[in-house]
C-alpha cells in the first residue's frame, strides 16, 4: 500500500474523525474521501486550521506520542489585550488543572487581524465569534511542543484572557498558507522527506516519575 500524506484546513464545527457520533457536527468524511487515512493528533470541533492525515502508522505514532515533542503554532484570538505579565506566564508555563504547561513561544500579534472572504489573513468564521462592543480583542501566536486536551484555551483562561477563536497555522514545517477552509492537498515530495527527517531527529523525552 502506498503511503498517503495530506493536509486539511479544518473548518469550525467539524470533528477530527471520520465516524459520525452526533448529527450536530460534521466530520472529516464530509470533506475527504480517501480510504484508510487518519488524523495525526486532533483539533477540537470548535477549533480551526491545519490537520495532517496519513496512513503511515509509524509516522503517525511518532508525531502523536507526547514523548516526541514537535512544534505546533496557533493564532489565538482572546478577549481583552494581554499584558506583558500574562504573556510571560504563558511563555514560562501555567498551572492548568493537574499539570503545568511546558515553556512555549508566545507573542502578541495585532489587536485586529485582517479577516476577509478572500482569506487575506484569516477567513470569516461561520458562525462568527461572540462580540462585545466595549471589550477589545487581541491575537496571540503560540507555539507549543505538547498537545493536551483543550490546552491553549485553558492556558489563556488561566492568565485571565479567554480564547474566542483558535486556528492552528503550522505543524512542524507544514504551513496552512492559502489553503481555504474545507480544502485539502497532498504533501509535496520535499515536504514528505522533511517531515520524516524531522520526526526521526526528535529525541523522546524522559518520562518523569511521580514521587
N, C-alpha and C positions, 0 to 999 in steps of 0.2 A: 504493500500500500504506500502510495506517495504521500509524504508529509505535506500538510497544507497549513499556511500561516496567513491570517488576515487581521486587519484592524477595523474596528467598527466604531462609529460615532453614536453612542447610545443616547437616545433622547430621554427626557424626563418621563417618568411613569412607566418605564419598561423594565421588567425583571431580567436579571442577568442569568437566565436559564431558558431552556427550550420547552420545558413542560409547563402546562397551564394549570395553576392551582386555584386561581380565582379569576372570575371574569372582569374584575376591577382593573387589572393591569395587563398590558401587552407583554409578550415575551420575545426572545430573540428569534423564534420561529416565524414571527410576523415580518421579519426583515431579511433573514439569512436562510437560504435553502441549500445548505451544504451538509451532507450526512457525516456523522461521527466526528464532529469537531466540538470542542468545549472551551468555555472561557477560562483564561488564566487569571485566577482571582475573581473579584466581582466588584460591581458598583451597586449601591443601594438603588431601589426603584426611584427614589426622589433625587438621585444624583445623575449627572450627565457626563458625557465625554468619552475618552479613549478606552476601548476594551480590546484586549488581544485574545484571539481564539486560535486553537490549533488542535491537531490530532497527534502531535508529538508528545507522547506521555512523559518522556524523560525531561524535556524542556519544561513542560507544564509543572512537573514536580519541583524542579529547581527554582522556578520563579514563584511558585505558590507557597513553598515551605518557608515559614518565618525564620528558619535558621540561616537562610540565604537572603540577606537584605539587598534589595535593588531599589533604585530611586524611582519615585512616582511624584509627579508635580501636579498641583491643583491650583486653580484660580477659585478663590472663595469670596463671595460677597457677604459681608457681615453688616449687622445693624450697628450704627454709630461708627466713629472714626477711632480705631485702636491707637493708644498712645505707646510711647517707647517702652514703658514698663510691661505692658501686655505683650508686645512683640518679643521682648526679651524672655518672658516666661515661656512663650511658645517655642522659642529657639532652644532654651536650655532644658525644657521638659516640664510638664504639668501633671498633677495628680488627677487621674481620671478613674473614677470608681476604685478598683482594687489594683491598679498599676500606675506606674509613672512612665510617661512617654519618653522615647529616646530623643536626643537632640535633633533638631530639624532646621532646615534653611527657611527663613521667613523674611519676607519684605513687603512693605506697603506699596501697592501699585497706584492706581488712580482712584480718586474719590468717585469719579463717574467713568466707567469703562465704556468705550464705543460699542453700542449694541444696535444691530440693524438686520433687516430681512436679508441683506446680501452677505451677512456674516463678516462684516468688516469689524474685526474684534471678536464679538460673540453674536450668535443668533438670538432673536427674541425667543423667550421661553414660553411654552404653552402648557399650563396657564402661567401668567406672569407671577413674580414674587409678590407677596403682600407689601403694600407701600403705605408708609405713614408720612404724611405731609411734613410734619415737624421733626422727624427723626432722619438724619442723613444716613447714608450707607457708604461703605468703602470696600475696595477689593484688596485681598491679600494673595500673595503667591507663596504656597507652602510646598516644600519638597521633603518627603518622608522616606524612610527606609523600612517601614513596618506598616502593616495594614490591619489593625484590629477593628472590630465591629463599630461602625459609625465614629471612627476615631477623630476625624477632622472636626465634625460637628461637636463632639464632646470636648475637644481641645479649645475651640473658640468660645464655647459656652462657659468653660471653666475659668476663662480670664475675663468674662463679662461682655462678650461680643457675639451674640448668637448668629449662626450661619443662616443666611437666607437662600443662597444658591451655591452649588458646588459643582465644578466642572474639572474633570481630570484632563490635562492637556498633554501629558507625556508619560511614557513608561520607558525607563532607561533612555535610549537614544531615539525611540519612536515618538513622533510628534503628531498631534491632532491636525495641525495646519489648517488647510481649507476644506477638509472633509465635512460635508454637511450632515446635520442630524439625520439618522436613519440610513446613511450611506456606509459602505464598506469597500475595502480594496485588499488585494493580495499584497503581501510584502514583496519588495524587490529582492533580487538575489543578494545584493550587498547588505540590505537590512537584515536578511536571514543570517548571513555569515557573521555580521557584527553581533546579532542577538545571541547566537551560540557562543561566540568567543567571550562576550561579556558575562554570560551566565556561568560559563566554566571557570572564569577568573575570580568569581566571588567566593571567598572562603566562608565556610559555615561558622556561625557564631557559637561559642562555647556555651553550653547550657548552664544556667545559674540554678543551683540547688537551694531550696528553702531551708532556713535554719531556725 
